[in-house]
């Protein structure tokens, strides 16, 4: 006598049936976070630089305010804390752009236009943030 086995295939659907799509979206979000991470340099340096600017730089370089001597003539201050602040934040913009150039290698090689757009976009965003920080910290 021959016994036949009856096999039943049951497909069990789990709530995580879209797991590959979720992984892809998480990878995409992770890649975006990594690509825009150089901009966090501005947030990290904002408060320490503001404190250093208020405590030390104004005393060393002067505030950029017009100074009048005893004769009533305006003394020209060639380099002051405002100039140093502008140079500092522009240097940070250059650093963000250089880091972005290295991070652009994470963008697929066949999309060179996207790499260039990313680098130019990061340069423009970092220059805009630098401009706003310079205006915020300007001594008048």
C-alpha positions as CSV (number, residue, x, y, z in Angstrom):
1,X,0.0,0.0,0.0
2,X,1.3,3.3,-1.0
3,X,0.8,6.4,1.2
4,X,0.6,9.7,-0.4
5,X,1.5,12.8,1.5
6,X,-0.6,15.8,1.0
7,X,1.5,18.9,1.1
8,X,-0.2,22.2,1.7
9,X,1.6,25.4,0.9
10,X,0.4,28.3,3.0
11,X,1.6,31.7,2.3
12,X,1.6,33.7,5.5
13,X,1.5,37.4,5.1
14,X,3.3,39.3,7.8
15,X,2.8,43.0,8.6
16,X,6.4,43.5,7.3
17,X,5.7,42.2,3.8
18,X,7.1,45.5,2.4
19,X,10.4,45.0,4.1
20,X,12.6,45.4,1.0
21,X,10.8,48.7,0.1
22,X,11.3,49.9,3.7
23,X,14.9,49.0,3.6
24,X,15.4,50.9,0.3
25,X,13.7,53.9,1.7
26,X,15.7,53.8,4.8
27,X,18.9,53.5,2.8
28,X,17.8,56.5,0.7
29,X,17.1,58.6,3.9
30,X,20.4,57.5,5.4
31,X,22.2,58.6,2.2
32,X,20.5,62.0,2.2
33,X,21.5,62.5,5.9
34,X,25.1,61.7,5.1
35,X,25.1,63.9,2.0
36,X,23.7,66.9,4.0
37,X,25.7,66.3,7.1
38,X,28.4,68.9,6.3
39,X,25.8,71.6,7.0
40,X,25.8,70.5,10.6
41,X,29.2,72.1,10.9
42,X,27.4,75.5,11.0
43,X,25.2,74.4,13.8
44,X,28.1,72.9,15.8
45,X,30.2,76.1,15.5
46,X,27.6,78.7,15.9
47,X,27.4,78.9,19.7
48,X,31.1,78.4,20.4
49,X,32.1,81.1,17.9
50,X,29.5,83.5,19.2
51,X,30.9,83.1,22.7
52,X,34.5,83.5,21.4
53,X,33.5,86.5,19.4
54,X,31.8,88.3,22.3
55,X,34.6,87.4,24.8
56,X,37.8,87.8,22.9
57,X,37.7,88.8,19.3
58,X,36.0,92.2,20.0
59,X,38.7,93.0,22.5
60,X,41.5,92.0,20.2
61,X,40.4,93.4,16.9
62,X,37.8,96.1,17.8
63,X,34.2,96.1,17.1
64,X,34.2,97.9,13.7
65,X,32.4,100.8,15.2
66,X,33.6,104.3,14.2
67,X,36.3,105.5,16.5
68,X,36.9,109.3,16.9
69,X,40.2,110.6,18.2
70,X,40.7,113.7,20.4
71,X,40.9,116.0,17.4
72,X,37.5,114.9,16.2
73,X,38.8,112.9,13.2
74,X,37.4,109.4,12.5
75,X,40.1,106.8,12.9
76,X,39.9,104.0,10.3
77,X,40.0,100.5,11.8
78,X,41.5,98.4,9.0
79,X,40.8,94.9,10.4
80,X,38.2,94.3,13.1
81,X,36.0,91.5,14.5
82,X,33.5,91.9,11.7
83,X,36.2,91.1,9.1
84,X,37.4,88.1,11.1
85,X,33.9,86.8,11.4
86,X,33.4,87.1,7.7
87,X,36.6,85.3,7.0
88,X,35.8,82.5,9.5
89,X,32.4,81.7,8.1
90,X,33.6,81.9,4.5
91,X,36.3,79.4,5.5
92,X,33.6,77.1,7.0
93,X,31.7,77.4,3.7
94,X,34.8,76.3,1.8
95,X,35.3,73.4,4.2
96,X,31.6,72.3,3.7
97,X,32.1,72.5,-0.1
98,X,35.3,70.4,0.0
99,X,33.6,67.8,2.2
100,X,30.7,67.8,-0.2
101,X,33.1,67.1,-3.1
102,X,34.3,64.0,-1.3
103,X,30.8,62.9,-0.3
104,X,29.5,63.3,-3.9
105,X,31.2,60.0,-4.6
106,X,28.1,58.4,-2.9
107,X,26.0,59.6,-5.8
108,X,26.0,57.0,-8.7
109,X,28.7,57.6,-11.3
110,X,26.2,57.6,-14.2
111,X,24.5,60.7,-12.8
112,X,27.4,63.1,-13.1
113,X,25.0,66.0,-13.5
114,X,23.5,65.2,-10.1
115,X,27.0,65.2,-8.5
116,X,27.7,68.7,-10.0
117,X,24.2,69.9,-8.9
118,X,24.8,68.6,-5.4
119,X,28.2,70.3,-5.1
120,X,26.9,73.6,-6.4
121,X,23.9,73.4,-4.2
122,X,25.9,72.8,-1.1
123,X,28.2,75.7,-2.0
124,X,25.2,78.1,-2.5
125,X,23.5,76.9,0.7
126,X,26.7,77.2,2.8
127,X,27.3,80.7,1.4
128,X,23.8,81.7,2.2
129,X,24.1,80.4,5.8
130,X,27.5,82.2,6.1
131,X,25.9,85.4,4.9
132,X,23.1,85.1,7.5
133,X,25.6,84.3,10.3
134,X,27.8,87.3,9.3
135,X,24.8,89.6,9.4
136,X,23.7,88.1,12.7
137,X,27.1,88.6,14.4
138,X,27.9,92.0,12.8
139,X,29.1,94.6,15.3
140,X,27.6,98.0,14.4
